[in-house]
Amino acid sequence: MERGFRDRDFIQTVEGFLFCVIGSVHPVDRIISYLKYVPDEEGLWFKGGKRFNRVMRYYTMLDLIGTFNFLEKYPEYLYDSDVMGIRISAVPLSRILVHFKPEEKIWEIANSDRLDHLQSKALNLALMISDESGVPLEYFGVTGSILLDIHQPFSDIDLTVYGVENSMRVKEALKQIYSSNRFGVRRFNDEEAREWCLNKSKMYPLTYGEAKTLLDRKWNRGVFRETMFSIHPVKLERDIEEGYGDKIFRFEGMIRVEAAVTGDSEADFMPSIYTVEDVKVLEGPSVKDIREIVSYEGLYGGLAGKGEEIVAYGKLERVTDLRRNEEYYRILIGSQEARGRDYIKPLL
């Protein structure tokens, strides 16, 4: 199948704006994405004479809303979605100057004999995980500032792995690598974990202990030779079963529930999807047939497995599935309406 615009790709517009692609399902004429970098003569991220400032400093809804405020001056990048029932940022195809693809960058790095320290480290990490998981390097990519060639010595390593089956193999391999204490790969040490948990407890509706519980379940974040890294599973085109507009979503209020997770096969992707049953409404509309809890907030990806119970607060949406001619409800985490107050937490 023809390669489309995938989650964690980047786009450069004619103005030089750098957008990060969200998910892999988009309208026919534009790409859903968030603004991350803009040209700035005093920016900290640079390549040669070109410097960039990071507009979206943190990956939170309030920061995302802040990018909308910036884009009010460039309204062609703001899109009123009839499918989602909200305004989002989305780049028209006609405004795209460059499409950055993470898998192309990893191959470019692999075939270069002039690598800087961070590029070399990113390649070595990808090669090691490829060897241990049995997933060929062609299914890996490098995203973030390394993809854009604007990385600095303080930058992290952000890898992608493509395909549902490949992602599961990488997940299991990385768990084994952590436990074996090999290859210079480790989980956060006590001080790194403390800083991470303090940061998340300030930015999200989490206690320090709840943040620690989430961190303990994060398989895709670690440290490689003293550089922090993340790994992001991304679906291939053959893994995607629905198109933009196959389902219509409408806001029905805010809701807090407890639920049992019945399926977590999509929990590591963007968006993270947990299928649920035995849903108990604690606050909000007393609706039935809530089938999913879906998160566009990456913090809540992969935090609960099948058979576990969770509590969630978020945006209740009525879903109209036009393919199956049916309606049901889902709870969305990472909405503009919640303004950062939404969450998913495992019930321990």
N, C-alpha and C positions, 0 to 999 in steps of 0.2 A: 504494500500500500504506500501511496505517496506520503512522505513525511510532512506533517503539518506543523503548527505552532504548539509546542509542548510546554508543560509546566517547567518553570525555571529557565526557559530560554530567555534571551534578552533582545530588545528591539531598540534601535537608534532611529530617532525621527529626524526630519529635515532641519529642525532647530538644534539638533545635538542632544536632545533629551534622551535619557536611557531608562526604559521601562522594563520591568521584570514580568514575564508572562505568568498568569495565574491559571492553573488547570490546563486541560487539553481540549475543552469544548468551547467553541466560540461562534459568534455570528458570522455570516458569510462574508461580510465586508469590513470587519474590524476584529481586533484581538484584545480580549480582556486582560488587563495588566495594570500594574501600579507603577507610578513614577518613583524612581529611586535616586537617580543622579541627574544634575543639570550642570551645564558649563559654568564655571566660576573661576576667575583669575586667581583667587586666593584659596581654592579648594585643596583638600588634603589628598585627594586621589588624582593621580596624573600619569600621563604617558607623554614623554617628550615635552612639547610646549603646551599641550592641552591639559587643563585642570578641571576637576569636577567637584562639586559639593554634593553631599548626601542629603537629599530632601527628606527622605523617610529614614529617620535616624533609628527608630525602633520598629519592630514588626507588631505594632498594636493598632487597634481600630482608630484611636484618637490621632495617631500619626498619619494613618491613611486618610482620614478626614482632612487633616492638614494639607495633604497633597491636593485634595479637591479644591481647597481654597486657592492654592497656587495656580491650579489649572483654570480657574475662572477667567484668567486672562487669555487662555487658549481653549475656548469652549469646544473646539472640534474634538478634543480628547475626552470630553464628558458625554456620557451616553445614557439616555433614559431608556432602560430596558423594559419592554413590555413583558418579557418572559419572567424576569426576576421581580418586577414591580418596584424597582429602585433606580437611582442614578449611580452609575459606576464609571470608572475610568477605563477607556478602551481606545486603542489606537487604530484609526482607519488605515486600511491597507495602502491607500494612496499617500499616506504620510510616512511610511516606513522607508528608511534609507538603507539600513543594515539589519539583517536577521542573524543574531549570534547563536550558534548551536553548540552546546557543551561537548557533544561527542566529537565534533570537528576540532575543537580546541585541544582535547586530550590527545588526539592523533597528531596535531601540529606540534604539541610539546614533545610527544614521544619520538618524533622524527627530527627534532632540532638538536644541534650540538652546541647551542648557546643558550643555556637555561640559567635563570637566576636561582637563588636559594629556595624561594617559595615554590616556583614552578617545578624544580627538581623534586622537592618534598611531596608535592601533590601527585606527581607521576609515580613516585616510589610507593606512595600509599595506595593508589589505584592498582598498580601492578601486584602489590602484595595481596590485596583483597581479591583481585582477580584470580591469582594462583590458589589461594586458600578456598575460594568458593567454587572454582571451576567455571565461573562466568567469564567469557572472553572480554578482553579489554574494549572491543568495539561496542559493548553495551554499557560502557561507563562514559561519564562526561565530567567536566569541571565547569562550575558556574560561578556566579558572584564576580568579584573584582578581578580574579585571575582570568576568567573568560573575556573580560573587557580590556585586559592589559592595563589596568589602572591600579593594580594591587600595590601594596606597600609592605615593608617588613613586619608591620603589626597586623596584617590581614590574616584572616582565618582561611582554611581550606574547605571549600564547599563542593562536594562531589554529587553527581547524579548516577543512578543505576536504572537502566531501562528494562521494562517488562515485568509482569506480575511474578512469574516463576523465578526470574533472575533476582528480583528484589528479595524474595523469600530465602533464596540460597545465600545471598549476601548477608541477610539478617542473621541467619543461623551461624554462618562462618564467623561473623564479627563477634558474636557472643562467645564462641569458642576461643577466639583470639584474646578477648578480654580475660577470660578465665585462665588462659595459659601463660599470660604475662610475657608474650613474645613480641618481637618485631618493633619494639619501641612504641607500641600502642597500649593505651591504658584508659581507664575511666578517669573522671575528675578526681583529683586528690582532695583532701579535707578542706583546704583553703579555697580551691577553685569551686568546689561544691557549695561551700558557705556563701561565697560571693554570688554565685548563680542563683541560689535560693533566696538570698536577701533581695537581689535585683527583681526576681519574679514576684516576690511577695509585695514589693512596692508598686509594680506595674500592673498586676492582675489581682482579682479578688481571691487571693490565696493566703493562707498562713504560711509561715516558714516551714512547718511540718508537712503541709500539703504540697508545697513546692518540692520538698525533699522526696516525697512519695512519687511525684511525677518524674523527677530526675532519675530516681532508681530504676524506673521503667523505660528510660530513654536509651534504646540500643544504638541509635544513629548519631549520638554525640559523644565525642571523646577527645583524646589528646594523642597526637602522633609526633614523637620527637620534639616535645614541648611546644607544638603548635596545635591549637584547637581545630577540630574538624567536625563537619556534619556530612551526613549522607542522606540523599533525598530520593526515594523511590518515585519513578515516573512511568506512567503507562505508555506502552507503544500503541500505535494506531489500531492494531488488531485487538487490543485489550479493551477498547472503548466501545460500549454497547449502545450509547444514546447520543443523539445530536442536540444541538442548541435549538430549543423550542419544542422538543418532544414532551416536555413537562412545563407547566405553568405554575408559578409560586405566588401566593398572596398572603400578606400579613394578617394574622388573626389575634395578635396580642402577645404579651410576654407571659412565660410560663415556667414553673419550676416543678420537676418531677423526679421520682425514683423509678428505675427501670432495670430489667435484667437483659444483659447483652446476649443476643442469640447468634450474632455473626460479626466477625471482625476482619474479614478478608480484605476490606477496603480501608482499614484504619490507618495504614501507613502512607496513604496517598493523599493528594490534594484534589478535592476536599476529603477529609477523613469521614468515613461513614460507618456507624454502628447500627446494625439492625437490632431492634429491641422488642420485648414483650413484657407482659405484667406491669404495665406502666401505671404508676400511682401519681395522680396530680396533687401536688402539695400547695400550689399557688397558681392562680390564673384560670383560664377557661376550662370548663369541665367537658373536654372532648374525648371521644373514643377513637380508636384506630390510629394511634401514633405509632408509626412503624420504624422511624429512623431518627437518630440524633446525628447531625451532620456538622462538621467543624471546618471552617475556613481559617481558623486560628491554629497554626501549626503546633503550638504548645500542647494542644490536647489530642494530637495524633498518637496512635499506638499506645494509649495508656490503659486500656482495658481489653480483656479477652473474653471469648465465648464462655458463658456460665457465670461471669462476674456481675455484680450489681454496681450501678453508678447513680449519682445524683447530678442533675443538669439544670441550669437556668439559661434560658435563651428565648429566641424569637420563634413563636409558633407560626408555622406556615401551612396553609391548605395547598396540597399538591394535586393538580389535575393532570393525570397521565393521559395524553391524547392518543398514544399508541394502544393502550389497553382499555381506554374508555372507562377509567375509574378515578375515584378521588380518595385521598387519605391525608394524614397529617405527618409533618416532621418538625423537629426542633432544630433551629439553626444557631450555631455558635459562631461568633465573628460577624455580627450584623451592625449596621449603622445605628439601628434603633437602640441596641443595648449599650452602645458607647463604652465598651470595655468592661461592663459589669457582668457579662455572661461567663459561664464556665462549665466544665465537666470534671467531676471528681469521682474516683473510685470509692465505693463504700467498703471500708475495711472491717 
